[in-house]
Amino acid sequence: MDPKEQMQFFHEMFDSSLPRLGPGDHASTRKAMDIWLSAMPRREGGPNPTKLRILDLGCGNGTQTIQLANHLDGTILAVDNHQPYLDELKRRAEAAGVSEKIRTYLRDMCDLGLEDGSFDLIWSEGAIFVMGFRKGLETCHGLLAAGGGLALSELVWLRPDPPAECRQYFADVYPVIVDNDTNLATIRDCGFEVLGHFSPPESAWLECCYAPMEDRLQSLEKMYALDPERMKMIESIHMEIENYRKYSSYYGYMFYIMQRR
Ligand SMILES: C[S@@+](CC[C@H](N)C(=O)[O-])C[C@H]1O[C@@H](n2cnc3c(N)ncnc32)[C@H](O)[C@@H]1O
């Protein structure tokens, strides 16, 4: 398979019909929103809570986008680089009656072409890694108006002593993973005040993300049983899930909610 075919098959595995495309759940999105909203009265000259300009980076098929639209006043620009995800997001937004609040934007988040200072709130669940944590923070800092908020989730070590097998797994797939304190220091260094942070529960991985993914992989295994390259890609997702089942106490997502200083 050439890189284009690999990407096509990646998107076939992570199909737009899945409930969501990365670990997360509605309760965590809601909790992050509440942390940001409850800090709002403290902000002088901050965003107008009834006309928020929101950017959802790496929105995928829009699970969190719809939730933001349901709970916040304003407009959302939902960015992703895969059109089928944006099509599914639009379908879901129409079904939820919030389509007039959301505009989709097919774009590489590393080259957004958006005006500095033009957003009050930036959301990015499980997607800031695409730019890199620090680069993502710097980009968002530039895009936010004074006092604007940023909420994102990022993979972290939850314990300092992961077993060698788990350490090796991340050395191969995500060598830039660090601990929470290191991320908090980077966030402050990039000009943000931390409003709160928390780790979404294991169910956000196992029930909300991996269970539907495993169903999807099962049907793909039947279709591609005689295709070793695609079966190898399927196996790599099984390994990711297996690694989480074994070592979920050692790593997870951290949701960071912050305000531009
Ligand atoms: C782990 S998924 C998270 C999706 C969604 N936020 C969620 O939690 O379900 C990462 C998303 O980032 C998108 N993405 C990956 N690289 C991108 C890029 N360079 N520019 C824009 N979006 C990108 C993917 O298409 C995918 O939808």
Ligand as a Chemical Component Dictionary entry (heavy atoms), coordinates in Angstrom:
data_LIG
# 
_chem_comp.id                   LIG 
_chem_comp.type                 NON-POLYMER 
_chem_comp.pdbx_formal_charge   0 
_chem_comp.three_letter_code    LIG 
# 
loop_
_chem_comp_atom.comp_id 
_chem_comp_atom.atom_id 
_chem_comp_atom.alt_atom_id 
_chem_comp_atom.type_symbol 
_chem_comp_atom.charge 
_chem_comp_atom.model_Cartn_x 
_chem_comp_atom.model_Cartn_y 
_chem_comp_atom.model_Cartn_z 
_chem_comp_atom.pdbx_ordinal 
LIG C1  C1  C 0  -8.530  11.651 17.513 1  
LIG S1  S1  S 1  -9.542  12.475 16.341 2  
LIG C2  C2  C 0  -10.541 13.480 17.414 3  
LIG C3  C3  C 0  -11.817 13.897 16.741 4  
LIG C4  C4  C 0  -12.845 14.548 17.661 5  
LIG N1  N1  N 0  -12.343 15.760 18.266 6  
LIG C5  C5  C 0  -13.295 13.555 18.718 7  
LIG O1  O1  O 0  -12.853 13.678 19.888 8  
LIG O2  O2  O -1 -14.066 12.643 18.385 9  
LIG C6  C6  C 0  -8.439  13.644 15.575 10 
LIG C7  C7  C 0  -9.088  14.464 14.478 11 
LIG O3  O3  O 0  -8.121  15.365 13.930 12 
LIG C8  C8  C 0  -8.278  15.384 12.522 13 
LIG N2  N2  N 0  -7.004  15.768 11.919 14 
LIG C9  C9  C 0  -5.866  15.012 11.821 15 
LIG N3  N3  N 0  -4.894  15.719 11.209 16 
LIG C10 C10 C 0  -5.426  16.932 10.903 17 
LIG C11 C11 C 0  -4.911  18.092 10.275 18 
LIG N4  N4  N 0  -3.654  18.144 9.844  19 
LIG N5  N5  N 0  -5.719  19.166 10.139 20 
LIG C12 C12 C 0  -7.007  19.120 10.581 21 
LIG N6  N6  N 0  -7.559  18.050 11.199 22 
LIG C13 C13 C 0  -6.768  16.964 11.353 23 
LIG C14 C14 C 0  -8.697  13.974 12.153 24 
LIG O4  O4  O 0  -9.332  13.924 10.875 25 
LIG C15 C15 C 0  -9.626  13.637 13.304 26 
LIG O5  O5  O 0  -10.938 14.028 13.029 27 
# 
loop_
_chem_comp_bond.comp_id 
_chem_comp_bond.atom_id_1 
_chem_comp_bond.atom_id_2 
_chem_comp_bond.value_order 
_chem_comp_bond.pdbx_ordinal 
LIG C1  S1  SING 1  
LIG S1  C2  SING 2  
LIG S1  C6  SING 3  
LIG C2  C3  SING 4  
LIG C3  C4  SING 5  
LIG C4  N1  SING 6  
LIG C4  C5  SING 7  
LIG C5  O1  DOUB 8  
LIG C5  O2  SING 9  
LIG C6  C7  SING 10 
LIG C7  O3  SING 11 
LIG C7  C15 SING 12 
LIG O3  C8  SING 13 
LIG C8  N2  SING 14 
LIG C8  C14 SING 15 
LIG N2  C9  SING 16 
LIG N2  C13 SING 17 
LIG C9  N3  DOUB 18 
LIG N3  C10 SING 19 
LIG C10 C11 SING 20 
LIG C10 C13 DOUB 21 
LIG C11 N4  SING 22 
LIG C11 N5  DOUB 23 
LIG N5  C12 SING 24 
LIG C12 N6  DOUB 25 
LIG N6  C13 SING 26 
LIG C14 O4  SING 27 
LIG C14 C15 SING 28 
LIG C15 O5  SING 29 
# 
